[in-house]
Amino acid sequence: MKDFRKLDVWQKAHALVVAIYKASTSFPKEELYGLTSQLRRSAVSVPSNLAEGCGRGSDADLARFVQMAMGSASEMEYQLLVIHDLGYVATQVYDTLNSAVCEIKRMLAGLLQKLKADR
């Protein structure tokens, strides 16, 4: 069992969750059960999958959860585009959040490659 808190990608994903929660507090109230909820759930899913994968018994299990985290990160990347295009966040906020999710996706890809090479 690995300590997920020691993964750099988990730390960045956790920081992104906090940033998204803060940014989404100003979304229109009619989006509470729409984009606000979807964006928050996809954001939380990334570090959650990493934590769950680290709690499993093997690198193969962890790799499977890293792949799920990648899917959630891709979903979040699209949702960020939607909130930007709808004008729910300023371009500067979007650029910061989008840059973070793209970096996390690169880190997840690197972790997945390492886990597959270690098999």
FIDREN-811195 format. One record per residue: residue number from 0; residue in three letters; x, y, z of N, C-alpha, C in turn. Coordinates in steps of 0.2 Angstrom, whole numbers, padded with zeros to 4 digits. Last residue first. Layout:
<rs>
  pavo  drenro    n.x    n.y    n.z   ca.x   ca.y   ca.z    c.x    c.y    c.z
   NUM     ALA      X      Y      Z      X      Y      Z      X      Y      Z
...
</rs>
This chain:
<rs>
  pavo  drenro    n.x    n.y    n.z   ca.x   ca.y   ca.z    c.x    c.y    c.z
   118     ARG   0031  -0018  -0073   0027  -0024  -0073   0032  -0030  -0075
   117     ASP   0036  -0005  -0075   0038  -0009  -0069   0035  -0016  -0069
   116     ALA   0029   0000  -0086   0036  -0002  -0087   0039  -0006  -0081
   115     LYS   0017   0004  -0080   0017  -0001  -0085   0024  -0004  -0086
   114     LEU   0022   0014  -0071   0019   0008  -0069   0018   0002  -0073
   113     LYS   0026   0023  -0081   0031   0020  -0076   0028   0014  -0073
   112     GLN   0014   0027  -0087   0020   0024  -0091   0025   0020  -0086
   111     LEU   0007   0032  -0077   0005   0026  -0080   0010   0023  -0084
   110     LEU   0015   0044  -0074   0015   0039  -0069   0012   0032  -0072
   109     GLY   0013   0050  -0087   0020   0048  -0085   0020   0043  -0079
   108     ALA   0000   0053  -0086   0002   0049  -0092   0009   0046  -0090
   107     LEU  -0001   0061  -0075  -0004   0055  -0075  -0001   0050  -0080
   106     MET   0006   0072  -0080   0009   0068  -0074   0006   0062  -0074
   105     ARG  -0003   0077  -0090   0004   0074  -0092   0007   0070  -0086
   104     LYS  -0014   0080  -0081  -0014   0074  -0086  -0007   0072  -0089
   103     ILE  -0008   0090  -0074  -0010   0084  -0071  -0011   0078  -0076
   102     GLU  -0007   0100  -0084  -0001   0097  -0081  -0002   0091  -0077
   101     CYS  -0020   0102  -0087  -0016   0099  -0092  -0009   0096  -0089
   100     VAL  -0025   0107  -0075  -0027   0101  -0077  -0023   0098  -0083
    99     ALA  -0017   0119  -0075  -0016   0114  -0070  -0019   0108  -0072
    98     SER  -0022   0126  -0087  -0015   0124  -0086  -0014   0119  -0081
    97     ASN  -0035   0128  -0082  -0034   0123  -0088  -0027   0121  -0088
    96     LEU  -0033   0137  -0072  -0036   0130  -0070  -0035   0125  -0076
    95     THR  -0028   0148  -0079  -0024   0145  -0073  -0027   0138  -0072
    94     ASP  -0037   0150  -0089  -0031   0149  -0091  -0027   0145  -0085
    93     TYR  -0048   0154  -0080  -0049   0148  -0085  -0042   0146  -0087
    92     VAL  -0043   0166  -0075  -0045   0160  -0071  -0045   0154  -0075
    91     GLN  -0042   0173  -0087  -0036   0172  -0083  -0037   0166  -0078
    90     THR  -0056   0174  -0091  -0050   0170  -0095  -0044   0169  -0091
    89     ALA  -0067   0171  -0078  -0063   0175  -0082  -0058   0171  -0086
    88     VAL  -0082   0161  -0078  -0075   0162  -0076  -0072   0167  -0081
    87     TYR  -0093   0160  -0085  -0094   0159  -0078  -0087   0161  -0075
    86     GLY  -0095   0161  -0099  -0093   0167  -0096  -0094   0167  -0088
    85     LEU  -0096   0150  -0107  -0102   0153  -0104  -0101   0160  -0100
    84     ASP  -0083   0147  -0109  -0086   0149  -0115  -0093   0152  -0113
    83     HIS  -0079   0143  -0096  -0076   0149  -0099  -0080   0151  -0104
    82     ILE  -0087   0131  -0095  -0088   0137  -0090  -0085   0143  -0093
    81     VAL  -0082   0124  -0106  -0089   0126  -0106  -0090   0132  -0101
    80     LEU  -0069   0122  -0101  -0070   0125  -0107  -0077   0128  -0108
    79     LEU  -0071   0114  -0090  -0068   0120  -0089  -0069   0125  -0095
    78     GLN  -0076   0102  -0096  -0081   0106  -0092  -0078   0113  -0091
    77     TYR  -0064   0098  -0102  -0070   0100  -0106  -0074   0104  -0102
    76     GLU  -0057   0094  -0090  -0054   0099  -0095  -0060   0102  -0100
    75     MET  -0065   0085  -0084  -0064   0091  -0081  -0061   0097  -0086
    74     GLU  -0063   0074  -0093  -0069   0077  -0092  -0069   0084  -0089
    73     SER  -0049   0072  -0091  -0051   0074  -0097  -0058   0077  -0097
    72     ALA  -0050   0068  -0077  -0046   0074  -0079  -0048   0077  -0086
    71     SER  -0057   0056  -0079  -0060   0062  -0075  -0056   0068  -0077
    70     GLY  -0047   0049  -0086  -0053   0050  -0089  -0057   0056  -0085
    69     MET  -0037   0049  -0076  -0035   0052  -0083  -0042   0054  -0086
    68     ALA  -0043   0041  -0067  -0041   0048  -0065  -0040   0052  -0071
    67     MET  -0042   0029  -0074  -0049   0032  -0072  -0048   0039  -0070
    66     GLN  -0029   0027  -0074  -0032   0028  -0080  -0039   0031  -0079
    65     VAL  -0026   0025  -0061  -0023   0031  -0064  -0027   0032  -0070
    64     PHE  -0033   0013  -0059  -0036   0019  -0056  -0033   0025  -0059
    63     ARG  -0024   0005  -0066  -0031   0005  -0068  -0034   0011  -0065
    62     ALA  -0012   0006  -0058  -0013   0009  -0065  -0020   0009  -0068
    61     LEU  -0016   0000  -0046  -0015   0007  -0046  -0015   0010  -0053
    60     ASP  -0016  -0013  -0051  -0022  -0010  -0048  -0022  -0003  -0049
    59     ALA  -0003  -0015  -0054  -0008  -0016  -0060  -0015  -0012  -0057
    58     ASP   0003  -0013  -0042   0004  -0008  -0047  -0001  -0009  -0053
    57     SER  -0008  -0019  -0029  -0003  -0020  -0034  -0002  -0014  -0039
    56     GLY  -0018  -0017  -0019  -0012  -0021  -0018  -0007  -0021  -0023
    55     ARG  -0024   0000  -0015  -0025  -0007  -0018  -0018  -0011  -0017
    54     GLY  -0022   0012  -0012  -0024   0008  -0007  -0025   0001  -0009
    53     CYS  -0019   0019  -0024  -0014   0018  -0019  -0015   0013  -0013
    52     GLY  -0032   0019  -0029  -0027   0015  -0032  -0021   0014  -0027
    51     GLU  -0038   0029  -0020  -0040   0022  -0020  -0035   0017  -0023
    50     ALA  -0030   0040  -0024  -0030   0038  -0017  -0032   0031  -0016
    49     LEU  -0034   0042  -0037  -0026   0040  -0035  -0026   0038  -0028
    48     ASN  -0047   0044  -0036  -0045   0038  -0039  -0038   0036  -0037
    47     SER  -0046   0057  -0029  -0049   0051  -0026  -0047   0044  -0029
    46     PRO  -0040   0065  -0038  -0036   0063  -0032  -0039   0057  -0029
    45     VAL  -0052   0064  -0048  -0045   0063  -0050  -0041   0061  -0043
    44     SER  -0064   0067  -0042  -0063   0061  -0044  -0055   0059  -0046
    43     VAL  -0064   0081  -0040  -0063   0077  -0034  -0061   0070  -0036
    42     ALA  -0068   0085  -0054  -0061   0087  -0050  -0060   0082  -0045
    41     SER  -0080   0079  -0056  -0074   0077  -0060  -0068   0079  -0057
    40     ARG  -0087   0086  -0046  -0087   0079  -0046  -0081   0076  -0050
    39     ARG  -0086   0099  -0050  -0083   0098  -0044  -0082   0090  -0043
    38     LEU  -0093   0098  -0063  -0086   0100  -0062  -0083   0098  -0056
    37     GLN  -0106   0094  -0059  -0102   0090  -0063  -0094   0092  -0063
    36     SER  -0110   0105  -0050  -0109   0099  -0048  -0105   0094  -0052
    35     THR  -0109   0116  -0060  -0106   0116  -0054  -0105   0109  -0051
    34     LEU  -0118   0111  -0071  -0111   0112  -0072  -0107   0112  -0065
    33     GLY  -0130   0107  -0060  -0128   0106  -0067  -0120   0106  -0067
    32     TYR  -0135   0111  -0048  -0135   0104  -0049  -0133   0102  -0057
    31     LEU  -0131   0125  -0050  -0129   0121  -0044  -0129   0113  -0045
    30     GLU  -0135   0133  -0059  -0130   0128  -0061  -0128   0123  -0056
    29     GLU  -0143   0142  -0054  -0147   0137  -0058  -0142   0132  -0060
    28     LYS  -0134   0151  -0048  -0137   0146  -0044  -0141   0141  -0048
    27     PRO  -0119   0154  -0057  -0126   0155  -0057  -0129   0149  -0052
    26     PHE  -0103   0153  -0048  -0107   0151  -0054  -0115   0153  -0052
    25     SER  -0095   0156  -0037  -0099   0162  -0040  -0103   0160  -0046
    24     THR  -0090   0144  -0033  -0094   0147  -0029  -0098   0153  -0032
    23     SER  -0080   0140  -0042  -0087   0138  -0044  -0092   0141  -0039
    22     ALA  -0068   0143  -0036  -0070   0147  -0042  -0077   0146  -0044
    21     LYS  -0067   0134  -0025  -0067   0142  -0024  -0070   0145  -0030
    20     TYR  -0067   0122  -0032  -0072   0124  -0027  -0073   0131  -0026
    19     ILE  -0055   0124  -0039  -0061   0123  -0043  -0067   0125  -0038
    18     ALA  -0045   0124  -0029  -0046   0130  -0033  -0053   0130  -0037
    17     VAL  -0047   0111  -0023  -0048   0117  -0019  -0050   0123  -0023
    16     VAL  -0043   0104  -0035  -0050   0103  -0032  -0052   0109  -0028
    15     LEU  -0030   0108  -0036  -0034   0110  -0041  -0042   0109  -0039
    14     ALA  -0024   0102  -0025  -0024   0109  -0025  -0029   0111  -0030
    13     HIS  -0026   0088  -0029  -0029   0091  -0023  -0030   0098  -0023
    12     ALA  -0017   0088  -0040  -0024   0087  -0041  -0028   0089  -0035
    11     LYS  -0005   0090  -0033  -0007   0095  -0038  -0015   0094  -0039
    10     GLN  -0005   0078  -0025  -0004   0085  -0022  -0007   0090  -0027
     9     TRP  -0005   0068  -0035  -0010   0069  -0031  -0010   0076  -0027
     8     VAL   0008   0071  -0041   0002   0072  -0045  -0005   0072  -0041
     7     ASP   0017   0067  -0031   0016   0074  -0033   0010   0076  -0037
     6     LEU   0012   0057  -0018   0012   0057  -0025   0012   0065  -0027
     5     LYS   0010   0057  -0004   0017   0058  -0007   0018   0058  -0014
     4     ARG  -0003   0053  -0002  -0001   0060  -0001   0006   0062  -0003
     3     PHE  -0004   0040  -0004  -0006   0044  -0010  -0003   0051  -0009
     2     ASP   0007   0028   0000   0004   0034   0003   0003   0039  -0002
     1     LYS   0003   0011  -0005   0007   0017  -0005   0003   0023  -0002
     0     MET   0004  -0006   0000   0000   0000   0000   0004   0006   0000
</rs>
